Amino acid sequence: MADGLSVAASVVAVATAAIQSIQFLSKTIDDIKHAPDAIKTINADLQAVEPVLSRLNAALQSKEQAVVLCNEIKPAVENCDRACKAFQETLQHWMRHSTAEKTFWVDRWRVALFGQERIQTFKGQLNDCKSTLTVALSTSNVLTMTRNGVLLEGMKTAMLQQNEVALQQEMARTEREQSGIESSLERLSVHGDDSGDSLAVDVKQSKEELLEEMRQQKASNEALRKTCEEAISKLVYERTGNTIKIKGTRAKDHSTALAGWVNTLGEGFKPNLDISDTTADGYSFAGAGVIMDLDFGNLRQGTSADIGK
């Protein structure tokens, strides 16, 4: 218990620091007169993350902490704090020639060069943090509700199944994002600096910072996927008594990947799944788990398929 309490306390400390970083960055953006719209929109993302961090702190100081504390929580919060501080520095660099009354045109040019991608990468990291914490908190709430003995068995099963489906959809979204991040990293890695000698240093620095933040976004996206996997495993165990392990289900380009139980709501069987890496490239299909009533390629409608074991 002492170890759990100390871990919870350390996460609370990091989350508190992240909230302060969010508030500082938000105020900085508010104070920029005539800031580009792309920068102003960041405040909406910051305001979406802050209450989730506050909810996390409240949960960690309650009896829910044993459920909330998964391996990806602290790194997600730490990256949120780091990302806010890094963007604060980037913003100050972009606006270093501007005043409280006017945004210098060179600063607007910097935002236009790599700034749009830098802003989107930062927003992606904020969203990954928010989603990671939301998955952990919502899973905690669902498990608490289904364990209190108030719900009828049918209602309990339906609630767990609905959350499993939602998490499968979230995992599919992270897979699509991961593919997009990898494509951007590949493109920027070979992107040449064609701006001229006088701007080459600034362009190179902006590009290197963007690449590093994209790598951080890739890591935060992976953390979200792992959190979803762990949450699905807990929900399935609560519902069936079986353990499900899903790892590395991926789809790239225009392909599709499915993981876990697909179209199996209400079915009586309870398989014990242990799924490892499953990958789909190009226009192929990857499935991991039990899939029913899906007319997709070589899958026959009305049958179940145990794929990728």
C-alpha positions in Angstrom: 0.0 0.0 0.0 2.8 2.4 0.8 4.3 1.9 -2.7 0.9 2.5 -4.3 0.4 5.7 -2.2 3.9 7.0 -3.1 3.3 6.3 -6.8 0.0 8.1 -6.6 1.5 11.1 -4.8 4.2 11.4 -7.5 1.6 11.3 -10.3 -0.4 14.0 -8.4 2.7 16.2 -8.2 3.4 15.8 -11.9 -0.3 16.4 -12.8 -0.2 19.6 -10.7 2.9 20.8 -12.5 1.2 20.0 -15.9 -1.9 22.1 -14.9 0.4 25.0 -14.0 2.2 24.7 -17.4 -1.1 24.7 -19.2 -2.3 27.8 -17.3 0.9 29.6 -18.0 0.9 28.8 -21.7 -2.8 29.7 -22.0 -2.1 33.1 -20.4 0.8 33.7 -22.7 -1.4 33.0 -25.8 -4.1 35.3 -24.4 -1.5 38.1 -23.9 -0.4 38.0 -27.6 -2.2 40.8 -29.4 -3.3 40.0 -32.9 -1.9 36.5 -32.6 -2.3 34.2 -35.7 -5.6 32.3 -35.5 -3.6 29.0 -35.6 -2.1 29.9 -32.2 -5.3 31.2 -30.7 -7.0 27.9 -31.3 -4.6 26.1 -29.0 -6.4 27.5 -26.0 -9.4 25.3 -26.7 -7.2 22.2 -26.5 -5.5 23.4 -23.4 -8.8 24.0 -21.7 -9.9 20.4 -22.7 -6.9 18.8 -21.0 -6.9 20.8 -17.7 -10.1 19.4 -16.2 -9.1 15.8 -17.0 -5.8 16.4 -15.1 -7.9 17.7 -12.2 -10.1 14.6 -12.3 -7.0 12.4 -12.3 -5.7 14.1 -9.2 -9.1 13.7 -7.4 -9.2 10.0 -8.4 -5.7 9.3 -7.2 -6.5 10.7 -3.8 -9.6 8.5 -3.5 -10.1 4.7 -3.3 -10.0 4.5 -7.1 -6.2 4.8 -7.3 -5.5 1.1 -7.6 -7.6 1.0 -10.8 -6.4 4.2 -12.3 -2.7 3.6 -11.9 -1.6 1.9 -15.1 1.9 2.0 -16.5 1.1 4.7 -19.1 -0.5 7.3 -16.8 2.6 9.0 -15.4 4.5 9.2 -18.7 1.4 10.6 -20.4 1.1 13.4 -17.8 4.9 14.0 -17.8 4.8 14.4 -21.6 1.9 16.8 -21.3 3.9 19.0 -18.9 7.0 18.7 -21.1 5.1 19.5 -24.3 3.5 22.6 -22.8 6.9 23.9 -21.7 8.5 23.1 -25.0 5.7 24.9 -26.9 6.0 27.9 -24.6 9.7 28.2 -25.6 8.8 27.7 -29.3 6.1 30.4 -29.0 8.5 32.9 -27.4 11.1 32.2 -30.2 8.4 32.7 -32.9 7.3 36.0 -31.3 10.7 37.4 -30.2 10.5 40.3 -32.6 6.9 41.1 -31.8 5.4 43.5 -29.2 2.3 43.5 -27.0 0.6 45.6 -29.7 1.8 44.1 -33.0 2.9 40.7 -34.4 6.0 41.2 -36.6 5.6 39.8 -40.1 8.7 37.6 -39.8 7.1 35.9 -36.8 4.0 35.2 -38.9 6.3 33.7 -41.6 7.9 31.4 -39.0 4.5 30.2 -38.0 3.6 29.6 -41.6 6.8 27.7 -42.5 6.8 24.7 -40.0 4.4 26.3 -37.5 1.2 24.7 -38.7 2.7 21.2 -38.4 4.3 22.2 -35.1 1.0 23.4 -33.7 -0.9 20.2 -34.9 1.8 18.0 -33.4 1.4 19.8 -30.1 -2.3 19.5 -30.2 -1.9 15.8 -31.0 0.1 15.3 -27.9 -2.4 17.2 -25.8 -5.2 15.0 -27.2 -3.2 11.8 -26.6 -2.7 12.8 -22.9 -6.4 13.7 -22.5 -7.5 10.5 -24.2 -5.1 8.3 -22.2 -6.3 9.8 -18.9 -9.9 9.6 -20.0 -9.6 5.9 -20.9 -8.1 5.2 -17.5 -10.7 7.2 -15.6 -13.7 6.0 -17.5 -12.5 2.3 -17.1 -12.1 2.9 -13.4 -15.6 4.3 -13.2 -17.1 1.4 -15.2 -15.4 -1.2 -13.1 -16.5 0.5 -9.8 -20.1 0.6 -11.0 -20.1 -3.0 -12.2 -18.5 -4.3 -8.9 -20.9 -2.5 -6.5 -23.6 -5.2 -6.9 -26.4 -2.8 -7.7 -26.6 -3.5 -11.4 -28.4 -6.5 -12.8 -26.2 -9.0 -14.5 -27.6 -8.2 -18.0 -27.0 -4.4 -17.4 -23.5 -5.1 -16.1 -22.6 -7.2 -19.2 -24.1 -4.6 -21.6 -22.2 -1.8 -20.0 -18.9 -3.7 -20.1 -19.5 -4.7 -23.7 -20.3 -1.1 -24.8 -17.1 0.2 -23.3 -15.1 -2.6 -24.9 -16.5 -1.5 -28.3 -15.7 2.1 -27.6 -12.1 1.2 -26.7 -11.7 -0.9 -29.9 -12.8 2.2 -31.9 -10.3 4.3 -30.0 -7.5 1.8 -30.7 -8.4 1.9 -34.4 -8.2 5.7 -34.4 -4.8 5.6 -32.8 -3.6 3.2 -35.4 -4.7 5.6 -38.2 -2.9 8.5 -36.4 0.2 6.4 -35.9 0.4 5.8 -39.6 0.0 9.5 -40.3 2.7 10.4 -37.9 5.1 7.9 -39.5 4.4 9.3 -42.9 5.1 12.8 -41.7 8.3 11.8 -40.1 9.4 10.1 -43.3 8.5 13.1 -45.4 10.3 15.6 -43.2 13.4 13.5 -42.9 14.1 14.0 -46.6 12.7 17.5 -46.8 15.3 19.9 -48.1 16.0 23.4 -46.8 15.3 25.7 -49.8 14.8 29.0 -48.1 18.2 30.6 -48.7 21.4 31.1 -46.7 20.1 33.9 -44.5 17.2 31.8 -43.2 18.8 28.4 -43.4 19.8 28.2 -39.7 16.3 29.2 -38.5 14.7 26.8 -40.9 17.0 23.9 -39.8 16.3 24.6 -36.1 12.5 24.7 -36.7 12.7 21.4 -38.7 14.7 19.6 -36.0 12.3 20.8 -33.3 9.4 19.6 -35.3 10.9 16.2 -35.9 11.6 15.7 -32.2 8.1 16.7 -31.2 6.7 14.3 -33.8 8.7 11.5 -32.3 7.3 12.5 -28.9 3.8 12.5 -30.4 4.4 9.0 -31.8 5.4 7.8 -28.3 2.3 9.5 -26.7 0.1 7.9 -29.3 1.6 4.5 -28.6 1.0 5.0 -24.9 -2.6 5.7 -25.6 -2.9 2.5 -27.6 -1.3 0.5 -24.7 -3.8 2.1 -22.3 -6.7 1.0 -24.4 -5.3 -2.5 -24.6 -5.0 -2.7 -20.8 -8.4 -1.2 -20.3 -10.0 -3.8 -22.7 -8.2 -6.6 -20.9 -9.6 -5.4 -17.5 -13.2 -5.0 -18.9 -13.1 -8.4 -20.6 -11.8 -10.1 -17.4 -14.6 -8.4 -15.4 -17.2 -9.7 -17.9 -15.9 -13.2 -18.7 -13.3 -14.1 -16.2 -10.9 -14.6 -19.1 -7.8 -12.6 -19.9 -7.3 -11.1 -23.3 -3.9 -9.9 -24.6 -3.8 -7.9 -27.8 -0.5 -6.5 -29.0 0.7 -4.8 -32.1 -2.4 -4.9 -34.3 -1.6 -2.4 -37.1 -3.0 -1.2 -40.4 -1.3 1.2 -42.9 -2.4 3.2 -45.9 -6.0 2.2 -46.9 -6.1 -1.1 -45.0 -8.2 -2.0 -41.9 -7.3 -3.6 -38.6 -9.7 -5.0 -36.0 -8.8 -6.3 -32.6 -10.7 -8.2 -29.8 -14.4 -9.2 -30.2 -16.1 -7.8 -33.2 -19.9 -8.1 -33.7 -20.0 -10.7 -30.9 -22.4 -8.9 -28.4 -24.7 -11.3 -26.8 -22.7 -14.4 -27.8 -22.3 -17.1 -25.2 -18.8 -18.3 -25.8 -15.9 -16.8 -23.8 -12.6 -17.6 -25.5 -9.3 -17.0 -23.8 -7.3 -14.9 -26.3 -3.6 -14.3 -26.4 -2.9 -12.2 -29.5 0.5 -11.0 -30.6 1.6 -8.8 -33.5 -0.9 -8.5 -36.4 -0.1 -6.2 -39.3 -1.9 -5.1 -42.5 -0.1 -3.2 -45.3 -1.4 -1.7 -48.5 -5.0 -2.7 -49.1 -4.9 -5.8 -46.9 -7.0 -6.7 -43.8 -5.8 -7.5 -40.3 -7.9 -9.0 -37.6 -7.1 -10.1 -34.1 -9.7 -11.8 -31.9 -13.2 -13.2 -32.6 -15.0 -11.6 -35.6 -18.6 -12.4 -36.6 -21.1 -11.3 -39.2 -18.5 -9.4 -41.3 -18.5 -9.7 -45.0 -14.9 -8.6 -45.6 -12.8 -10.3 -48.2 -12.3 -13.9 -47.2 -14.3 -13.7 -44.0 -17.6 -15.5 -44.4 -20.7 -13.8 -43.0 -22.2 -15.4 -40.0 -19.1 -17.3 -38.9 -16.5 -16.5 -36.3 -12.8 -16.1 -37.0 -10.0 -16.4 -34.6 -7.2 -14.5 -36.4 -3.6 -13.7 -35.6 -3.1 -16.1 -32.7 
